[in-house]
Structure formats: C-alpha cells, structure tokens
C-alpha cells in the first residue's frame, strides 16, 4: 500500500505506519472476529429489555477493572466530553 506523504510533515510517523499497517489490521481483525465469535459484542449491544445486562460489568469481566466506566469520570470532566451511559 502506498501512501501520499506530500501533505504530512512527520515522515517518521508515516514510515512507522507504512511498515506496520498490515500487522495492525491483522490484529484488529483477529480481535474483532473473536468478539463476534464469543458473543461479546452481542452481549454488549443487546437491546432486549427482557434480558437486562449490566454493560459496565460486561466490560469489566472482559477487560479487567481498568475498563470500569467509573474510571473515566474525571477524564470526561476534564475534557468536557460526556460519554453516553451504558444501559
């Protein structure tokens, strides 16, 4: 894949991306497909109100305590970006 570098001032970053974009997309595809296969995305985005799920708990179970949405409250306040609530 060739990249147009004429508009970019940081050639080192572009060189890095050019060298590793294939491995990035392979890794991204692997993880996304695993989320589909094991039902993680289905569980996270389930809209069936008869089966209520704690979306924050799903994230914590998958990614650990660091994924707890409560950890991002101060960051959201500092950046004035309010993430949508998990329901």
C-alpha positions as CSV (number, residue, x, y, z in Angstrom):
1,X,0.0,0.0,0.0
2,X,1.5,3.3,-1.0
3,X,0.8,6.5,1.0
4,X,0.9,10.1,-0.2
5,X,3.4,11.7,2.1
6,X,3.3,15.1,0.4
7,X,0.9,16.7,2.9
8,X,2.4,15.3,6.0
9,X,5.2,16.9,8.0
10,X,6.0,13.9,10.3
11,X,7.7,11.4,8.0
12,X,8.9,9.2,10.8
13,X,5.3,8.6,11.9
14,X,4.3,7.9,8.4
15,X,7.1,5.4,7.9
16,X,6.1,3.6,11.1
17,X,2.5,3.4,10.0
18,X,3.5,2.3,6.5
19,X,5.6,-0.6,7.9
20,X,3.2,-1.8,10.5
21,X,-0.3,-1.1,9.0
22,X,-0.7,-4.7,7.8
23,X,0.1,-6.2,11.3
24,X,-2.3,-3.6,12.8
25,X,-5.2,-4.6,10.6
26,X,-4.5,-8.3,11.1
27,X,-4.5,-7.9,14.8
28,X,-7.6,-5.7,14.7
29,X,-9.4,-8.2,12.5
30,X,-8.4,-11.0,14.8
31,X,-9.8,-9.3,18.0
32,X,-12.9,-8.1,16.3
33,X,-13.7,-11.6,15.0
34,X,-13.1,-13.1,18.4
35,X,-15.6,-10.5,19.9
36,X,-18.2,-11.7,17.3
37,X,-17.5,-15.4,17.8
38,X,-17.7,-15.4,21.6
39,X,-20.8,-13.2,21.7
40,X,-19.1,-10.3,23.4
41,X,-20.5,-7.7,21.0
42,X,-23.9,-9.3,21.0
43,X,-24.0,-9.1,24.8
44,X,-22.7,-5.6,24.9
45,X,-25.2,-4.2,22.4
46,X,-28.2,-6.4,23.2
47,X,-31.4,-4.3,23.1
48,X,-33.8,-6.9,24.5
49,X,-35.3,-5.3,27.7
50,X,-36.5,-8.6,29.0
51,X,-32.8,-9.7,29.5
52,X,-31.3,-6.7,31.3
53,X,-27.5,-6.8,31.5
54,X,-25.0,-4.7,33.3
55,X,-22.9,-3.4,30.4
56,X,-20.3,-1.9,32.8
57,X,-19.9,-5.4,34.4
58,X,-19.5,-7.0,30.9
59,X,-16.7,-4.6,30.1
60,X,-15.0,-5.2,33.5
61,X,-15.3,-9.0,33.1
62,X,-13.7,-8.8,29.6
63,X,-11.0,-6.2,30.1
64,X,-10.5,-6.0,33.9
65,X,-11.1,-3.3,36.5
66,X,-9.4,-0.7,34.3
67,X,-12.4,-0.8,32.0
68,X,-14.8,0.3,34.7
69,X,-16.6,3.3,33.2
70,X,-16.3,5.0,36.7
71,X,-12.6,5.3,36.0
72,X,-13.3,7.7,33.2
73,X,-15.4,10.2,35.1
74,X,-12.6,12.6,35.9
75,X,-11.3,12.4,32.3
76,X,-14.7,13.2,30.9
77,X,-15.0,16.2,33.2
78,X,-11.5,17.4,32.4
79,X,-12.1,17.2,28.6
80,X,-15.7,18.3,28.8
81,X,-16.7,15.1,26.9
82,X,-19.6,13.2,28.3
83,X,-19.6,9.6,27.3
84,X,-23.1,8.0,26.8
85,X,-24.3,6.0,29.7
86,X,-24.2,2.2,29.4
87,X,-27.7,0.8,29.7
